[in-house]
Amino acid sequence: MTRNNQRKSVFSWVLYDWANSAFSTTVVAGFFPVFFKQYLSAGADVTVSTLRLGTANSLGSIIVAVLSPVLGAIADKGGAKKKLLFMFAMLGIVMTGALHFVEKGQWEIAVLIYVTATIGFASANNFYDSLLVSVASDERSDFVSALGFATGYLGGGVLFALNVVMTLKPELFGLRDSAHAVRVSFVTVAVWWAIFSIPIYLFVKEPPGETRGTGATVRAGLRQLRHTFDEVRRLRVVFLFLLGYWCYIDGVHTITRMAVDYGLSLGFEANSLVVALIITQFVGFPAAIVFGKIGERRGAKTGITIGIIVYIGVCVWAYFMKNVTEFYVLATTVGLVLGGIQSLSRSLYSRIIPKNKAAEFFGFYNMLGKFAAVIGPVLLGWVGVLTGNPRFAILSVIVLFAVGGLLLFRVNESAGREAARELERV
């Protein structure tokens, strides 16, 4: 691959993060929690609506967790990473646009559409992540992975800022009111996601898979999946990393998905909370790049550990939080580490797995990430319902970060890379 083509490949891969981050920002973290609590679940107690939203997030995560390793195995056998990326991205795009048509009080329909959109988004990310090994060398994977997250924060933040202006000043856009603006925002996310996904399909190349029919590819993928369970157990470093990742990424996903709902439960204004999310996005852009440099110079484990420590502090502060100004400070703090902890986890993992089984192993990676997101949101919901106080739930997340950090400490990257190379030769 020429230097120019390599740059084009990296740029196109990174741009997909710009594309789909609009969903994670405007829909998952921003407007859907507000829309769900105040519009779709109008009249319900705040703890009940939190439980509904947490259950919806967990349901989508369970389905993705079950699908991820199977799809990854099939993609590796058939060389179908880009095809499956396109299929699931289109599912997410169409369902995101469909949220526009949900009426007030129809929370059940909204949950069905939202869960389906989440399945499309998360499953597509499985194949997006696995393409990292096709666009970046081991030496550049920390930086390229971080650049993807940084670009995603910038892209998601730009559209989200526009969407927030639409809700604050709907008359400027010819919209009836803020609720109408939120529904139109879902459509803008779908369009944004679709347009900026085009380059990855055109310019990112993946290694060719085995030439087989669809049925044969599925059977071969499922057979390979059984072997992968054994391989993950044999690759001690990978196994240890995945256990730690499972724990600390649960805390990350829970805080991301439920932060706005938590703020609403404390009585903070919705507009103030979405502004805080914009702060997170734009702080996250340069911070993710800085974490990429930390990974290159000090090692990915060091950067991830810094992120875990910061998140523990955020949980403690959130318990005592009294006003929206503190929420702004916490949003800024999270923005400093959110992209870094995810990007360095992805790049570290890409270096300790066999390159010829990347999609399959990333299927396990994303499976654990999604199973982790099953625990946290439901935990917050049930603790809130049982205690009648949402503040108690936030402290439980600290355990996940602490256990994840201890397991990460035992990960030996050098040994992991050597074991992966040996497995590639088998």
C-alpha positions in Angstrom: 0.0 0.0 0.0 1.4 3.4 -1.0 1.8 6.1 1.6 -1.0 8.2 0.0 -3.4 5.2 -0.1 -2.5 4.4 3.6 -3.4 7.9 4.6 -6.6 7.7 2.7 -7.4 4.4 4.3 -6.8 5.8 7.8 -8.8 9.0 7.1 -11.7 6.9 5.8 -11.6 4.6 8.8 -11.5 7.5 11.2 -14.3 9.3 9.5 -16.7 6.5 10.4 -16.3 7.5 14.0 -17.2 11.0 13.0 -20.3 9.5 11.3 -21.7 7.2 14.0 -20.8 9.2 17.0 -23.8 11.4 16.2 -25.9 8.5 17.4 -24.0 7.9 20.6 -24.0 11.6 21.4 -27.4 13.1 20.2 -29.5 9.9 20.7 -27.9 7.7 23.4 -26.3 10.2 25.8 -28.3 13.4 24.9 -31.8 13.6 23.7 -33.3 10.2 24.0 -32.9 10.1 27.9 -34.5 13.5 28.2 -37.2 12.7 25.5 -37.9 9.4 27.2 -38.3 10.7 30.7 -40.2 13.9 29.9 -42.2 13.1 26.8 -42.4 9.4 26.1 -42.8 8.4 29.8 -44.8 11.5 30.8 -46.5 11.1 34.2 -44.3 8.2 35.4 -42.2 8.5 38.6 -38.6 9.4 37.9 -37.3 6.1 39.3 -39.7 4.1 37.2 -38.7 5.9 33.9 -35.0 5.4 34.9 -35.7 1.6 35.3 -37.4 1.6 31.9 -34.5 3.3 30.2 -31.9 1.2 32.0 -33.8 -2.0 31.0 -33.9 -0.8 27.3 -30.2 -0.2 27.3 -29.5 -3.6 28.9 -31.8 -5.4 26.5 -30.1 -4.1 23.5 -26.7 -4.9 25.1 -27.7 -8.5 25.7 -28.7 -9.1 22.1 -25.5 -7.5 20.8 -23.4 -9.5 23.2 -24.9 -12.7 21.9 -24.5 -11.8 18.3 -21.0 -10.3 18.4 -18.8 -13.4 18.5 -20.9 -15.3 16.0 -20.9 -12.5 13.5 -17.2 -11.9 14.1 -16.4 -15.5 13.3 -18.5 -15.4 10.2 -16.8 -12.2 9.0 -13.3 -13.6 9.4 -14.1 -16.7 7.5 -15.9 -14.9 4.7 -13.9 -11.7 4.5 -17.2 -9.9 5.1 -16.3 -7.2 7.7 -17.3 -4.3 5.4 -20.5 -6.0 4.2 -21.7 -6.7 7.7 -20.6 -3.2 8.8 -22.8 -1.8 6.1 -25.8 -4.0 6.9 -25.8 -3.2 10.6 -25.1 0.5 10.1 -28.1 0.7 7.8 -30.2 -1.0 10.4 -29.1 1.7 13.0 -29.6 4.5 10.5 -33.1 3.5 9.5 -34.3 2.9 13.1 -32.8 6.2 14.3 -34.8 8.0 11.7 -37.9 6.1 12.8 -37.7 7.6 16.3 -39.1 10.8 14.6 -42.5 9.2 14.3 -43.0 8.1 17.9 -45.8 10.1 19.7 -46.1 11.3 23.3 -46.6 8.5 25.8 -45.6 5.7 23.4 -42.6 4.6 25.4 -43.0 0.9 24.5 -42.7 1.6 20.8 -39.8 3.9 21.5 -38.0 1.2 23.4 -38.5 -1.3 20.5 -37.1 1.2 18.0 -34.3 2.4 20.2 -33.1 -1.1 21.1 -33.1 -2.1 17.4 -31.1 1.1 16.5 -28.7 0.3 19.3 -28.2 -3.2 18.0 -27.3 -1.8 14.6 -25.0 0.8 16.0 -23.1 -1.6 18.3 -22.9 -4.5 15.9 -21.5 -2.3 13.1 -18.9 -1.0 15.6 -17.7 -4.6 16.1 -16.6 -4.7 12.4 -15.4 -1.2 12.5 -13.1 -2.0 15.4 -11.8 -5.1 13.7 -10.7 -3.1 10.6 -8.2 -1.2 12.8 -5.6 -4.0 12.1 -6.1 -3.4 8.3 -5.4 0.4 8.5 -2.7 0.7 11.2 0.5 -1.1 12.2 1.1 -2.2 15.8 3.3 0.9 16.3 0.6 3.3 15.1 -2.5 1.6 16.5 -2.6 3.7 19.7 -2.5 6.9 17.8 -4.9 5.9 15.0 -7.4 4.4 17.5 -7.2 7.6 19.6 -7.6 9.7 16.4 -10.8 7.8 15.6 -12.3 8.6 19.1 -11.1 12.2 18.9 -12.7 12.7 15.5 -15.9 11.1 16.8 -16.1 13.5 19.6 -15.6 16.4 17.3 -18.2 15.1 14.7 -20.7 14.1 17.4 -20.2 17.4 19.1 -20.7 19.5 16.0 -24.1 17.9 15.1 -25.2 17.8 18.8 -24.5 21.5 19.2 -26.6 22.2 16.1 -29.4 19.9 17.5 -29.3 21.7 20.9 -29.7 25.1 19.1 -32.7 23.6 17.3 -34.3 22.7 20.6 -33.6 26.0 22.3 -34.7 28.1 19.3 -37.1 25.9 17.3 -38.7 28.9 15.6 -35.4 29.7 13.8 -35.7 26.4 12.0 -39.4 26.5 11.3 -40.2 23.9 14.0 -43.2 24.0 16.2 -41.6 23.5 19.6 -38.7 21.8 21.4 -40.3 18.3 21.2 -40.6 18.7 17.4 -37.0 19.8 17.3 -35.8 16.7 19.2 -37.8 14.4 16.8 -36.2 16.2 13.8 -32.8 15.8 15.4 -33.2 12.1 15.2 -33.6 12.4 11.4 -30.5 14.6 11.2 -28.5 11.9 13.0 -29.6 9.3 10.5 -28.6 11.5 7.5 -25.3 12.5 9.1 -24.4 8.8 9.9 -25.3 7.7 6.4 -23.3 10.4 4.5 -20.1 10.2 6.4 -20.1 6.4 6.4 -19.5 6.3 2.6 -15.6 6.6 2.6 -15.0 3.5 4.8 -16.9 1.4 2.2 -14.9 2.9 -0.7 -11.3 3.3 0.6 -10.7 0.8 3.4 -9.5 -2.6 2.3 -9.8 -5.8 4.3 -7.8 -9.0 3.8 -9.7 -11.4 1.5 -11.5 -14.2 3.3 -12.2 -17.7 2.1 -14.4 -18.0 -1.0 -17.5 -19.9 0.1 -21.2 -19.8 -0.3 -23.3 -18.1 2.4 -24.3 -21.3 4.1 -20.8 -22.7 4.1 -19.5 -19.5 5.5 -22.0 -19.5 8.4 -21.2 -23.1 9.3 -17.5 -22.5 9.1 -17.8 -19.3 11.2 -19.8 -21.2 13.9 -17.2 -24.0 14.0 -14.5 -21.4 14.3 -16.4 -19.8 17.2 -16.2 -23.0 19.3 -12.4 -23.0 18.8 -12.1 -19.4 19.7 -13.5 -20.0 23.2 -10.6 -22.4 23.7 -8.1 -20.0 22.2 -9.2 -17.1 24.4 -8.7 -19.4 27.5 -5.3 -20.5 26.2 -4.2 -16.9 25.6 -3.9 -16.0 29.3 -3.0 -12.3 28.6 -6.1 -11.9 26.4 -8.3 -13.7 28.9 -7.0 -11.5 31.8 -7.4 -8.3 29.8 -11.0 -9.2 28.7 -12.0 -9.8 32.3 -10.6 -6.4 33.4 -12.1 -4.7 30.4 -15.4 -6.2 31.2 -15.5 -4.6 34.6 -14.2 -1.1 34.0 -16.0 -0.6 30.6 -19.2 -1.4 32.4 -18.7 1.7 34.5 -17.8 3.8 31.5 -20.9 2.8 29.5 -23.2 3.2 32.5 -22.0 6.7 33.2 -22.3 7.7 29.6 -25.8 6.3 29.0 -27.3 7.3 32.3 -25.6 10.6 33.2 -28.4 12.8 31.8 -31.1 10.6 33.4 -29.2 10.9 36.8 -29.1 14.7 36.5 -32.8 14.8 35.7 -33.5 12.7 38.7 -31.6 15.2 40.9 -33.9 17.9 39.6 -31.4 19.7 37.2 -32.7 21.5 34.1 -32.7 19.4 30.9 -31.2 22.2 28.8 -28.3 22.6 31.3 -27.6 18.8 31.1 -27.4 18.8 27.3 -25.0 21.8 27.4 -22.8 19.8 29.7 -22.7 17.0 27.1 -21.5 19.4 24.5 -18.7 20.4 26.8 -17.8 16.7 27.2 -17.7 16.2 23.4 -15.4 19.2 22.7 -13.1 18.5 25.6 -13.0 14.8 24.5 -11.6 15.8 21.1 -8.1 17.0 22.1 -8.0 14.8 25.2 -8.4 11.6 23.2 -5.4 12.6 21.0 -3.4 13.3 24.1 -4.2 9.9 25.5 -3.0 8.4 22.2 0.3 10.1 22.7 0.4 8.8 26.3 -0.1 5.3 24.9 2.7 5.7 22.5 5.2 7.1 25.1 4.1 5.5 28.4 2.1 2.5 27.3 -1.6 1.9 26.9 -1.9 0.4 30.4 -0.7 3.6 32.0 -3.2 5.7 30.1 -6.1 3.3 30.9 -5.2 3.3 34.6 -5.2 7.1 34.7 -8.7 6.9 33.2 -9.9 4.4 35.8 -8.7 6.5 38.7 -10.4 9.6 37.3 -13.7 7.7 36.9 -13.6 6.6 40.5 -13.2 10.2 41.6 -16.2 11.2 39.3 -18.4 8.6 41.0 -17.6 9.9 44.5 -18.1 13.5 43.5 -21.4 12.6 41.7 -22.8 11.2 45.0 -22.3 14.5 46.8 -23.2 16.8 43.8 -25.5 19.6 44.7 -25.9 21.9 41.7 -25.6 22.0 37.9 -22.3 23.8 38.0 -20.7 20.7 39.6 -22.4 18.7 36.8 -20.5 20.9 34.3 -17.2 20.2 36.1 -17.9 16.5 36.1 -18.8 16.5 32.4 -15.5 18.2 31.7 -13.6 15.7 33.8 -15.3 12.8 32.0 -14.5 14.3 28.7 -10.8 14.3 29.6 -10.7 10.5 29.9 -13.7 9.0 28.1 -12.2 8.7 24.7 -8.7 7.8 26.0 -9.8 4.9 28.1 -11.8 3.4 25.2 -9.2 4.1 22.4 -6.3 2.7 24.4 -8.3 -0.4 25.4 -9.0 -1.0 21.7 -5.5 -0.5 20.6 -4.0 -2.6 23.4 -6.3 -5.4 22.6 -5.5 -5.2 18.9 -1.8 -5.9 19.7 -2.4 -9.0 21.8 -4.7 -10.9 19.4 -4.0 -12.9 16.2 -4.2 -10.5 13.2 -5.8 -13.2 11.1 -8.7 -13.6 13.5 -9.3 -9.9 14.3 -13.0 -9.7 13.7 -13.6 -12.9 15.7 -11.6 -11.8 18.7 -13.1 -8.3 18.5 -16.5 -10.1 18.6 -15.5 -11.3 22.1 -14.2 -7.9 23.0 -17.4 -6.2 22.1 -19.5 -9.0 23.5 -17.9 -8.4 27.0 -18.3 -4.7 26.5 -22.0 -5.1 25.8 -22.6 -7.7 28.6 -20.9 -5.1 30.9 -23.5 -2.5 29.8 -26.2 -5.0 30.9 -25.2 -4.8 34.5 -24.7 -1.1 35.2 -27.9 0.5 33.8 -30.2 -2.0 35.5 -28.2 -1.8 38.7 -28.7 2.0 38.8 -32.4 1.5 38.0 -33.1 -1.1 40.7 -31.0 0.6 43.4 -32.9 3.8 42.7 -36.3 2.1 42.9 -35.4 0.1 46.1 -33.9 3.0 48.0 -35.9 5.8 46.5 -32.7 7.8 46.2 -30.7 7.8 42.9 -27.5 9.0 44.7 -26.8 5.6 46.3 -26.7 3.8 42.9 -23.7 5.8 41.6 -21.3 4.5 44.2 -21.8 0.9 43.2 -20.0 1.6 39.9 -16.7 2.2 41.8 -16.5 -1.6 42.5 -16.4 -2.2 38.7 -13.6 0.3 38.1 -11.6 -1.0 41.0 -11.8 -4.7 40.0 -11.1 -3.8 36.4 -8.0 -1.8 37.3 -6.6 -4.7 39.5 -7.0 -7.2 36.6 -5.5 -4.8 34.1 -2.4 -4.4 36.3 -1.7 -8.1 35.8 -1.8 -7.9 32.0 1.7 -8.4 30.4 1.5 -6.9 26.9 4.8 -8.3 25.7 3.9 -11.8 26.6 0.5 -11.3 25.0 2.0 -10.2 21.7 4.3 -13.1 21.5 1.5 -15.6 22.3 -0.7 -14.0 19.5 2.1 -14.3 17.0 2.5 -18.0 17.8 -1.2 -18.6 17.3 -1.0 -16.9 13.9 1.5 -19.4 12.8 -0.6 -22.4 13.8 
